[in-house]
């Protein structure tokens, strides 16, 4: 009986996404400040899905402008340097660092320094 229940509740098959297939050059969201390379990984996953998972490379001088969020969100830095803001508080970010941002905050991140800022952005999709 347990085996039968597990079969009925089986998860959908996994989805493997190669970032080269979801790459595009575009202005960053929330203000179109500069240019970026976007990798909208979770857009390649069929609905329904419970989370967004994206990679974005902010080119020199680019930023994701300040915007309110209606969910918790994580920015994780892969390379380059950035400055993250949450409700007016600013903190530097370097590779290996993450900013955990809370539902209801006004947040943003900008590239600083000479190298592009590559980061992962993850947050839940509200039903």
N, CA, C and O atoms as a GROMACS GRO file, in nm:
protein
  508
    1UNK      N    1   0.081  -0.119   0.000
    1UNK     CA    2   0.000   0.000   0.000
    1UNK      C    3   0.086   0.126   0.000
    1UNK      O    4   0.056   0.222  -0.070
    2UNK      N    5   0.194   0.126   0.079
    2UNK     CA    6   0.282   0.243   0.081
    2UNK      C    7   0.343   0.265  -0.057
    2UNK      O    8   0.352   0.379  -0.102
    3UNK      N    9   0.384   0.159  -0.125
    3UNK     CA   10   0.441   0.171  -0.259
    3UNK      C   11   0.340   0.232  -0.354
    3UNK      O   12   0.375   0.317  -0.435
    4UNK      N   13   0.216   0.191  -0.346
    4UNK     CA   14   0.112   0.245  -0.432
    4UNK      C   15   0.092   0.394  -0.407
    4UNK      O   16   0.074   0.471  -0.502
    5UNK      N   17   0.095   0.437  -0.282
    5UNK     CA   18   0.081   0.580  -0.250
    5UNK      C   19   0.200   0.660  -0.303
    5UNK      O   20   0.182   0.771  -0.353
    6UNK      N   21   0.319   0.605  -0.292
    6UNK     CA   22   0.436   0.675  -0.343
    6UNK      C   23   0.430   0.691  -0.494
    6UNK      O   24   0.470   0.795  -0.546
    7UNK      N   25   0.380   0.591  -0.564
    7UNK     CA   26   0.368   0.600  -0.708
    7UNK      C   27   0.267   0.707  -0.749
    7UNK      O   28   0.288   0.778  -0.847
    8UNK      N   29   0.158   0.718  -0.675
    8UNK     CA   30   0.057   0.818  -0.706
    8UNK      C   31   0.110   0.959  -0.684
    8UNK      O   32   0.069   1.052  -0.753
    9UNK      N   33   0.198   0.977  -0.588
    9UNK     CA   34   0.250   1.109  -0.554
    9UNK      C   35   0.389   1.133  -0.611
    9UNK      O   36   0.465   1.215  -0.559
   10UNK      N   37   0.424   1.063  -0.717
   10UNK     CA   38   0.558   1.076  -0.774
   10UNK      C   39   0.583   1.219  -0.821
   10UNK      O   40   0.494   1.285  -0.874
   11UNK      N   41   0.704   1.263  -0.802
   11UNK     CA   42   0.746   1.395  -0.846
   11UNK      C   43   0.759   1.396  -0.998
   11UNK      O   44   0.782   1.291  -1.059
   12UNK      N   45   0.744   1.511  -1.059
   12UNK     CA   46   0.770   1.520  -1.203
   12UNK      C   47   0.917   1.485  -1.231
   12UNK      O   48   1.000   1.490  -1.140
   13UNK      N   49   0.949   1.450  -1.354
   13UNK     CA   50   1.089   1.421  -1.385
   13UNK      C   51   1.174   1.548  -1.372
   13UNK      O   52   1.126   1.659  -1.392
   14UNK      N   53   1.300   1.528  -1.338
   14UNK     CA   54   1.389   1.644  -1.323
   14UNK      C   55   1.406   1.716  -1.456
   14UNK      O   56   1.382   1.659  -1.563
   15UNK      N   57   1.447   1.840  -1.448
   15UNK     CA   58   1.474   1.921  -1.565
   15UNK      C   59   1.618   1.968  -1.554
   15UNK      O   60   1.658   2.022  -1.452
   16UNK      N   61   1.697   1.947  -1.659
   16UNK     CA   62   1.835   1.993  -1.663
   16UNK      C   63   1.842   2.107  -1.764
   16UNK      O   64   1.799   2.092  -1.879
   17UNK      N   65   1.895   2.220  -1.721
   17UNK     CA   66   1.900   2.339  -1.805
   17UNK      C   67   2.045   2.380  -1.824
   17UNK      O   68   2.118   2.398  -1.726
   18UNK      N   69   2.088   2.396  -1.948
   18UNK     CA   70   2.221   2.448  -1.980
   18UNK      C   71   2.206   2.599  -1.996
   18UNK      O   72   2.126   2.646  -2.076
   19UNK      N   73   2.284   2.674  -1.921
   19UNK     CA   74   2.269   2.821  -1.923
   19UNK      C   75   2.287   2.881  -2.061
   19UNK      O   76   2.233   2.989  -2.087
   20UNK      N   77   2.360   2.817  -2.151
   20UNK     CA   78   2.377   2.874  -2.285
   20UNK      C   79   2.244   2.881  -2.360
   20UNK      O   80   2.229   2.961  -2.452
   21UNK      N   81   2.148   2.798  -2.321
   21UNK     CA   82   2.019   2.796  -2.388
   21UNK      C   83   1.921   2.901  -2.334
   21UNK      O   84   1.815   2.922  -2.393
   22UNK      N   85   1.955   2.966  -2.224
   22UNK     CA   86   1.864   3.066  -2.165
   22UNK      C   87   1.934   3.202  -2.150
   22UNK      O   88   1.884   3.288  -2.077
   23UNK      N   89   2.045   3.220  -2.215
   23UNK     CA   90   2.125   3.343  -2.204
   23UNK      C   91   2.069   3.451  -2.296
   23UNK      O   92   2.032   3.426  -2.411
   24UNK      N   93   2.064   3.574  -2.241
   24UNK     CA   94   2.028   3.688  -2.325
   24UNK      C   95   2.086   3.816  -2.266
   24UNK      O   96   2.102   3.828  -2.144
   25UNK      N   97   2.118   3.908  -2.352
   25UNK     CA   98   2.171   4.039  -2.313
   25UNK      C   99   2.052   4.133  -2.296
   25UNK      O  100   1.968   4.144  -2.385
   26UNK      N  101   2.045   4.200  -2.181
   26UNK     CA  102   1.934   4.290  -2.155
   26UNK      C  103   1.969   4.388  -2.044
   26UNK      O  104   2.062   4.366  -1.967
   27UNK      N  105   1.893   4.494  -2.038
   27UNK     CA  106   1.906   4.586  -1.925
   27UNK      C  107   1.856   4.514  -1.800
   27UNK      O  108   1.760   4.438  -1.808
   28UNK      N  109   1.919   4.537  -1.686
   28UNK     CA  110   1.871   4.474  -1.562
   28UNK      C  111   1.731   4.524  -1.526
   28UNK      O  112   1.690   4.631  -1.570
   29UNK      N  113   1.658   4.446  -1.447
   29UNK     CA  114   1.524   4.488  -1.407
   29UNK      C  115   1.527   4.603  -1.306
   29UNK      O  116   1.631   4.633  -1.246
   30UNK      N  117   1.414   4.665  -1.290
   30UNK     CA  118   1.392   4.768  -1.188
   30UNK      C  119   1.479   4.892  -1.211
   30UNK      O  120   1.555   4.934  -1.123
   31UNK      N  121   1.466   4.949  -1.330
   31UNK     CA  122   1.534   5.074  -1.359
   31UNK      C  123   1.617   5.073  -1.485
   31UNK      O  124   1.658   5.179  -1.532
   32UNK      N  125   1.644   4.955  -1.541
   32UNK     CA  126   1.724   4.944  -1.664
   32UNK      C  127   1.853   5.024  -1.654
   32UNK      O  128   1.885   5.103  -1.742
   33UNK      N  129   1.928   5.002  -1.544
   33UNK     CA  130   2.052   5.075  -1.519
   33UNK      C  131   2.167   4.994  -1.578
   33UNK      O  132   2.206   4.892  -1.522
   34UNK      N  133   2.221   5.039  -1.692
   34UNK     CA  134   2.330   4.967  -1.757
   34UNK      C  135   2.281   4.845  -1.832
   34UNK      O  136   2.164   4.834  -1.870
   35UNK      N  137   2.375   4.750  -1.852
   35UNK     CA  138   2.343   4.627  -1.925
   35UNK      C  139   2.385   4.506  -1.843
   35UNK      O  140   2.468   4.515  -1.753
   36UNK      N  141   2.326   4.392  -1.878
   36UNK     CA  142   2.356   4.268  -1.808
   36UNK      C  143   2.339   4.149  -1.901
   36UNK      O  144   2.278   4.159  -2.007
   37UNK      N  145   2.393   4.037  -1.858
   37UNK     CA  146   2.366   3.909  -1.923
   37UNK      C  147   2.277   3.831  -1.827
   37UNK      O  148   2.314   3.806  -1.713
   38UNK      N  149   2.159   3.793  -1.874
   38UNK     CA  150   2.062   3.723  -1.792
   38UNK      C  151   2.057   3.577  -1.831
   38UNK      O  152   2.060   3.542  -1.949
   39UNK      N  153   2.050   3.491  -1.730
   39UNK     CA  154   2.033   3.347  -1.749
   39UNK      C  155   1.908   3.310  -1.667
   39UNK      O  156   1.917   3.284  -1.547
   40UNK      N  157   1.794   3.307  -1.732
   40UNK     CA  158   1.668   3.282  -1.664
   40UNK      C  159   1.645   3.130  -1.659
   40UNK      O  160   1.562   3.075  -1.731
   41UNK      N  161   1.720   3.066  -1.572
   41UNK     CA  162   1.724   2.920  -1.563
   41UNK      C  163   1.585   2.862  -1.542
   41UNK      O  164   1.543   2.773  -1.616
   42UNK      N  165   1.512   2.910  -1.442
   42UNK     CA  166   1.384   2.848  -1.409
   42UNK      C  167   1.276   2.874  -1.514
   42UNK      O  168   1.173   2.806  -1.513
   43UNK      N  169   1.297   2.968  -1.605
   43UNK     CA  170   1.199   2.988  -1.712
   43UNK      C  171   1.191   2.866  -1.804
   43UNK      O  172   1.091   2.846  -1.872
   44UNK      N  173   1.296   2.785  -1.805
   44UNK     CA  174   1.298   2.665  -1.889
   44UNK      C  175   1.230   2.545  -1.822
   44UNK      O  176   1.222   2.438  -1.881
   45UNK      N  177   1.182   2.564  -1.701
   45UNK     CA  178   1.117   2.457  -1.625
   45UNK      C  179   0.966   2.469  -1.645
   45UNK      O  180   0.910   2.577  -1.628
   46UNK      N  181   0.900   2.359  -1.682
   46UNK     CA  182   0.755   2.367  -1.702
   46UNK      C  183   0.680   2.399  -1.572
   46UNK      O  184   0.724   2.364  -1.462
   47UNK      N  185   0.568   2.465  -1.587
   47UNK     CA  186   0.483   2.494  -1.471
   47UNK      C  187   0.412   2.366  -1.429
   47UNK      O  188   0.391   2.279  -1.514
   48UNK      N  189   0.374   2.352  -1.306
   48UNK     CA  190   0.399   2.449  -1.201
   48UNK      C  191   0.538   2.431  -1.141
   48UNK      O  192   0.591   2.320  -1.138
   49UNK      N  193   0.595   2.540  -1.094
   49UNK     CA  194   0.723   2.534  -1.024
   49UNK      C  195   0.711   2.623  -0.901
   49UNK      O  196   0.629   2.714  -0.897
   50UNK      N  197   0.793   2.596  -0.801
   50UNK     CA  198   0.780   2.665  -0.673
   50UNK      C  199   0.883   2.773  -0.650
   50UNK      O  200   0.874   2.847  -0.552
   51UNK      N  201   0.984   2.784  -0.740
   51UNK     CA  202   1.088   2.883  -0.715
   51UNK      C  203   1.144   2.940  -0.844
   51UNK      O  204   1.134   2.881  -0.951
   52UNK      N  205   1.203   3.057  -0.830
   52UNK     CA  206   1.281   3.119  -0.938
   52UNK      C  207   1.427   3.098  -0.904
   52UNK      O  208   1.468   3.110  -0.789
   53UNK      N  209   1.505   3.067  -1.006
   53UNK     CA  210   1.650   3.051  -0.991
   53UNK      C  211   1.713   3.113  -1.114
   53UNK      O  212   1.692   3.066  -1.226
   54UNK      N  213   1.789   3.219  -1.093
   54UNK     CA  214   1.847   3.294  -1.205
   54UNK      C  215   1.993   3.327  -1.179
   54UNK      O  216   2.036   3.341  -1.065
   55UNK      N  217   2.066   3.338  -1.287
   55UNK     CA  218   2.202   3.391  -1.282
   55UNK      C  219   2.198   3.522  -1.360
   55UNK      O  220   2.136   3.530  -1.466
   56UNK      N  221   2.265   3.623  -1.307
   56UNK     CA  222   2.272   3.750  -1.380
   56UNK      C  223   2.413   3.804  -1.364
   56UNK      O  224   2.471   3.800  -1.256
   57UNK      N  225   2.467   3.854  -1.473
   57UNK     CA  226   2.598   3.920  -1.472
   57UNK      C  227   2.573   4.068  -1.502
   57UNK      O  228   2.533   4.106  -1.612
   58UNK      N  229   2.599   4.150  -1.400
   58UNK     CA  230   2.585   4.294  -1.417
   58UNK      C  231   2.715   4.348  -1.474
   58UNK      O  232   2.821   4.335  -1.413
   59UNK      N  233   2.706   4.410  -1.591
   59UNK     CA  234   2.824   4.467  -1.654
   59UNK      C  235   2.868   4.591  -1.575
   59UNK      O  236   2.790   4.643  -1.495
   60UNK      N  237   2.992   4.638  -1.594
   60UNK     CA  238   3.038   4.755  -1.518
   60UNK      C  239   2.939   4.871  -1.522
   60UNK      O  240   2.894   4.912  -1.629
   61UNK      N  241   2.908   4.923  -1.404
   61UNK     CA  242   2.815   5.034  -1.391
   61UNK      C  243   2.668   4.996  -1.385
   61UNK      O  244   2.583   5.083  -1.366
   62UNK      N  245   2.636   4.868  -1.399
   62UNK     CA  246   2.496   4.824  -1.402
   62UNK      C  247   2.442   4.797  -1.262
   62UNK      O  248   2.518   4.775  -1.168
   63UNK      N  249   2.310   4.798  -1.251
   63UNK     CA  250   2.245   4.773  -1.122
   63UNK      C  251   2.105   4.719  -1.142
   63UNK      O  252   2.037   4.751  -1.240
   64UNK      N  253   2.063   4.636  -1.048
   64UNK     CA  254   1.922   4.601  -1.033
   64UNK      C  255   1.869   4.707  -0.938
   64UNK      O  256   1.905   4.709  -0.820
   65UNK      N  257   1.785   4.796  -0.988
   65UNK     CA  258   1.740   4.910  -0.910
   65UNK      C  259   1.658   4.872  -0.789
   65UNK      O  260   1.607   4.761  -0.779
   66UNK      N  261   1.646   4.964  -0.697
   66UNK     CA  262   1.570   4.943  -0.575
   66UNK      C  263   1.425   4.911  -0.609
   66UNK      O  264   1.363   4.976  -0.692
   67UNK      N  265   1.372   4.808  -0.542
   67UNK     CA  266   1.235   4.763  -0.564
   67UNK      C  267   1.186   4.687  -0.442
   67UNK      O  268   1.264   4.620  -0.375
   68UNK      N  269   1.056   4.696  -0.413
   68UNK     CA  270   1.002   4.619  -0.300
   68UNK      C  271   0.989   4.473  -0.339
   68UNK      O  272   0.957   4.441  -0.454
   69UNK      N  273   1.013   4.383  -0.244
   69UNK     CA  274   0.995   4.240  -0.270
   69UNK      C  275   0.882   4.187  -0.182
   69UNK      O  276   0.862   4.231  -0.069
   70UNK      N  277   0.809   4.091  -0.236
   70UNK     CA  278   0.695   4.031  -0.166
   70UNK      C  279   0.725   3.885  -0.132
   70UNK      O  280   0.635   3.801  -0.132
   71UNK      N  281   0.850   3.857  -0.103
   71UNK     CA  282   0.898   3.722  -0.069
   71UNK      C  283   1.039   3.736  -0.017
   71UNK      O  284   1.103   3.840  -0.039
   72UNK      N  285   1.091   3.636   0.051
   72UNK     CA  286   1.233   3.635   0.085
   72UNK      C  287   1.310   3.609  -0.045
   72UNK      O  288   1.259   3.545  -0.137
   73UNK      N  289   1.433   3.660  -0.051
   73UNK     CA  290   1.513   3.649  -0.173
   73UNK      C  291   1.660   3.638  -0.134
   73UNK      O  292   1.701   3.696  -0.033
   74UNK      N  293   1.739   3.566  -0.213
   74UNK     CA  294   1.882   3.552  -0.186
   74UNK      C  295   1.960   3.597  -0.309
   74UNK      O  296   1.930   3.557  -0.422
   75UNK      N  297   2.061   3.683  -0.286
   75UNK     CA  298   2.160   3.718  -0.388
   75UNK      C  299   2.290   3.650  -0.344
   75UNK      O  300   2.338   3.675  -0.233
   76UNK      N  301   2.347   3.566  -0.428
   76UNK     CA  302   2.473   3.497  -0.398
   76UNK      C  303   2.575   3.535  -0.504
   76UNK      O  304   2.550   3.516  -0.623
   77UNK      N  305   2.691   3.589  -0.463
   77UNK     CA  306   2.791   3.640  -0.556
   77UNK      C  307   2.887   3.529  -0.599
   77UNK      O  308   2.949   3.462  -0.517
   78UNK      N  309   2.898   3.512  -0.731
   78UNK     CA  310   2.991   3.416  -0.790
   78UNK      C  311   3.125   3.480  -0.820
   78UNK      O  312   3.230   3.421  -0.795
   79UNK      N  313   3.122   3.602  -0.874
   79UNK     CA  314   3.246   3.674  -0.907
   79UNK      C  315   3.218   3.823  -0.916
   79UNK      O  316   3.103   3.865  -0.930
   80UNK      N  317   3.324   3.901  -0.907
   80UNK     CA  318   3.310   4.046  -0.908
   80UNK      C  319   3.273   4.097  -0.771
   80UNK      O  320   3.273   4.023  -0.672
   81UNK      N  321   3.242   4.226  -0.766
   81UNK     CA  322   3.205   4.289  -0.640
   81UNK      C  323   3.079   4.370  -0.659
   81UNK      O  324   3.054   4.426  -0.766
   82UNK      N  325   2.998   4.376  -0.553
   82UNK     CA  326   2.875   4.450  -0.559
   82UNK      C  327   2.844   4.519  -0.429
   82UNK      O  328   2.911   4.499  -0.328
   83UNK      N  329   2.742   4.601  -0.433
   83UNK     CA  330   2.690   4.665  -0.312
   83UNK      C  331   2.540   4.640  -0.311
   83UNK      O  332   2.467   4.684  -0.399
   84UNK      N  333   2.494   4.568  -0.210
   84UNK     CA  334   2.353   4.535  -0.195
   84UNK      C  335   2.290   4.635  -0.100
   84UNK      O  336   2.355   4.682  -0.007
   85UNK      N  337   2.163   4.667  -0.124
   85UNK     CA  338   2.091   4.757  -0.034
   85UNK      C  339   1.960   4.692   0.006
   85UNK      O  340   1.896   4.622  -0.072
   86UNK      N  341   1.921   4.718   0.130
   86UNK     CA  342   1.793   4.672   0.182
   86UNK      C  343   1.741   4.779   0.277
   86UNK      O  344   1.800   4.806   0.381
   87UNK      N  345   1.630   4.840   0.240
   87UNK     CA  346   1.569   4.947   0.319
   87UNK      C  347   1.670   5.055   0.357
   87UNK      O  348   1.671   5.104   0.470
   88UNK      N  349   1.754   5.092   0.260
   88UNK     CA  350   1.849   5.201   0.279
   88UNK      C  351   1.982   5.163   0.339
   88UNK      O  352   2.075   5.243   0.337
   89UNK      N  353   1.995   5.042   0.392
   89UNK     CA  354   2.123   4.995   0.445
   89UNK      C  355   2.201   4.930   0.332
   89UNK      O  356   2.148   4.846   0.260
   90UNK      N  357   2.328   4.970   0.316
   90UNK     CA  358   2.411   4.918   0.208
   90UNK      C  359   2.526   4.836   0.266
   90UNK      O  360   2.585   4.872   0.368
   91UNK      N  361   2.557   4.724   0.199
   91UNK     CA  362   2.666   4.636   0.241
   91UNK      C  363   2.742   4.589   0.117
   91UNK      O  364   2.682   4.562   0.014
   92UNK      N  365   2.875   4.578   0.128
   92UNK     CA  366   2.954   4.524   0.016
   92UNK      C  367   2.939   4.372   0.008
   92UNK      O  368   2.921   4.305   0.109
   93UNK      N  369   2.946   4.320  -0.114
   93UNK     CA  370   2.943   4.176  -0.137
   93UNK      C  371   3.058   4.138  -0.229
   93UNK      O  372   3.088   4.208  -0.326
   94UNK      N  373   3.122   4.026  -0.196
   94UNK     CA  374   3.232   3.971  -0.277
   94UNK      C  375   3.201   3.824  -0.304
   94UNK      O  376   3.106   3.770  -0.248
   95UNK      N  377   3.280   3.758  -0.390
   95UNK     CA  378   3.255   3.617  -0.420
   95UNK      C  379   3.246   3.531  -0.294
   95UNK      O  380   3.326   3.546  -0.201
   96UNK      N  381   3.148   3.443  -0.294
   96UNK     CA  382   3.125   3.355  -0.181
   96UNK      C  383   3.034   3.413  -0.076
   96UNK      O  384   3.000   3.345   0.022
   97UNK      N  385   2.992   3.538  -0.092
   97UNK     CA  386   2.903   3.602   0.004
   97UNK      C  387   2.760   3.601  -0.050
   97UNK      O  388   2.736   3.606  -0.170
   98UNK      N  389   2.665   3.595   0.044
   98UNK     CA  390   2.523   3.598   0.008
   98UNK      C  391   2.452   3.703   0.091
   98UNK      O  392   2.488   3.728   0.206
   99UNK      N  393   2.351   3.765   0.032
   99UNK     CA  394   2.262   3.856   0.106
   99UNK      C  395   2.125   3.788   0.111
   99UNK      O  396   2.066   3.757   0.008
  100UNK      N  397   2.076   3.767   0.232
  100UNK     CA  398   1.942   3.713   0.251
  100UNK      C  399   1.852   3.833   0.276
  100UNK      O  400   1.868   3.905   0.374
  101UNK      N  401   1.757   3.853   0.186
  101UNK     CA  402   1.670   3.971   0.189
  101UNK      C  403   1.528   3.928   0.226
  101UNK      O  404   1.482   3.823   0.182
  102UNK      N  405   1.460   4.008   0.305
  102UNK     CA  406   1.331   3.968   0.362
  102UNK      C  407   1.210   4.029   0.291
  102UNK      O  408   1.214   4.140   0.238
  103UNK      N  409   1.104   3.953   0.292
  103UNK     CA  410   0.973   3.994   0.242
  103UNK      C  411   0.938   4.132   0.298
  103UNK      O  412   0.947   4.155   0.418
  104UNK      N  413   0.898   4.223   0.210
  104UNK     CA  414   0.859   4.357   0.252
  104UNK      C  415   0.968   4.462   0.243
  104UNK      O  416   0.939   4.581   0.254
  105UNK      N  417   1.092   4.421   0.222
  105UNK     CA  418   1.204   4.516   0.212
  105UNK      C  419   1.209   4.577   0.072
  105UNK      O  420   1.157   4.521  -0.025
  106UNK      N  421   1.272   4.693   0.063
  106UNK     CA  422   1.304   4.756  -0.066
  106UNK      C  423   1.451   4.726  -0.089
  106UNK      O  424   1.536   4.770  -0.013
  107UNK      N  425   1.481   4.650  -0.196
  107UNK     CA  426   1.616   4.598  -0.217
  107UNK      C  427   1.670   4.634  -0.355
  107UNK      O  428   1.595   4.674  -0.444
  108UNK      N  429   1.801   4.621  -0.371
  108UNK     CA  430   1.867   4.640  -0.499
  108UNK      C  431   2.013   4.600  -0.485
  108UNK      O  432   2.062   4.581  -0.374
  109UNK      N  433   2.081   4.590  -0.598
  109UNK     CA  434   2.224   4.558  -0.597
  109UNK      C  435   2.290   4.623  -0.718
  109UNK      O  436   2.232   4.630  -0.826
  110UNK      N  437   2.413   4.671  -0.695
  110UNK     CA  438   2.485   4.734  -0.806
  110UNK      C  439   2.625   4.677  -0.815
  110UNK      O  440   2.684   4.635  -0.716
  111UNK      N  441   2.677   4.676  -0.935
  111UNK     CA  442   2.812   4.631  -0.962
  111UNK      C  443   2.906   4.744  -0.923
  111UNK      O  444   2.879   4.861  -0.952
  112UNK      N  445   3.017   4.710  -0.856
  112UNK     CA  446   3.122   4.807  -0.824
  112UNK      C  447   3.255   4.746  -0.867
  112UNK      O  448   3.265   4.624  -0.880
  113UNK      N  449   3.355   4.826  -0.887
  113UNK     CA  450   3.485   4.776  -0.929
  113UNK      C  451   3.494   4.763  -1.080
  113UNK      O  452   3.409   4.813  -1.153
  114UNK      N  453   3.600   4.696  -1.126
  114UNK     CA  454   3.627   4.685  -1.270
  114UNK      C  455   3.564   4.562  -1.334
  114UNK      O  456   3.525   4.567  -1.451
  115UNK      N  457   3.555   4.452  -1.260
  115UNK     CA  458   3.504   4.327  -1.317
  115UNK      C  459   3.352   4.321  -1.308
  115UNK      O  460   3.293   4.376  -1.215
  116UNK      N  461   3.288   4.255  -1.404
  116UNK     CA  462   3.142   4.235  -1.394
  116UNK      C  463   3.106   4.160  -1.266
  116UNK      O  464   3.188   4.085  -1.212
  117UNK      N  465   2.985   4.181  -1.219
  117UNK     CA  466   2.933   4.115  -1.100
  117UNK      C  467   2.841   4.001  -1.143
  117UNK      O  468   2.735   4.024  -1.200
  118UNK      N  469   2.883   3.876  -1.115
  118UNK     CA  470   2.800   3.759  -1.148
  118UNK      C  471   2.735   3.709  -1.020
  118UNK      O  472   2.803   3.684  -0.920
  119UNK      N  473   2.603   3.694  -1.023
  119UNK     CA  474   2.534   3.649  -0.904
  119UNK      C  475   2.419   3.554  -0.938
  119UNK      O  476   2.366   3.554  -1.049
  120UNK      N  477   2.382   3.475  -0.839
  120UNK     CA  478   2.265   3.389  -0.844
  120UNK      C  479   2.156   3.459  -0.764
  120UNK      O  480   2.182   3.512  -0.656
  121UNK      N  481   2.035   3.458  -0.817
  121UNK     CA  482   1.920   3.515  -0.749
  121UNK      C  483   1.816   3.405  -0.737
  121UNK      O  484   1.778   3.343  -0.836
  122UNK      N  485   1.769   3.381  -0.615
  122UNK     CA  486   1.670   3.276  -0.593
  122UNK      C  487   1.561   3.326  -0.500
  122UNK      O  488   1.587   3.394  -0.401
  123UNK      N  489   1.436   3.290  -0.534
  123UNK     CA  490   1.323   3.326  -0.449
  123UNK      C  491   1.203   3.239  -0.483
  123UNK      O  492   1.195   3.183  -0.593
  124UNK      N  493   1.109   3.226  -0.390
  124UNK     CA  494   0.992   3.142  -0.415
  124UNK      C  495   0.893   3.211  -0.508
  124UNK      O  496   0.885   3.334  -0.514
  125UNK      N  497   0.817   3.128  -0.579
  125UNK     CA  498   0.707   3.178  -0.661
  125UNK      C  499   0.582   3.166  -0.574
  125UNK      O  500   0.552   3.059  -0.521
  126UNK      N  501   0.511   3.275  -0.560
  126UNK     CA  502   0.387   3.270  -0.481
  126UNK      C  503   0.276   3.210  -0.568
  126UNK      O  504   0.264   3.241  -0.686
  127UNK      N  505   0.196   3.123  -0.506
  127UNK     CA  506   0.087   3.060  -0.583
  127UNK      C  507  -0.019   3.158  -0.629
  127UNK      O  508  -0.115   3.119  -0.694
   0.00000   0.00000   0.00000
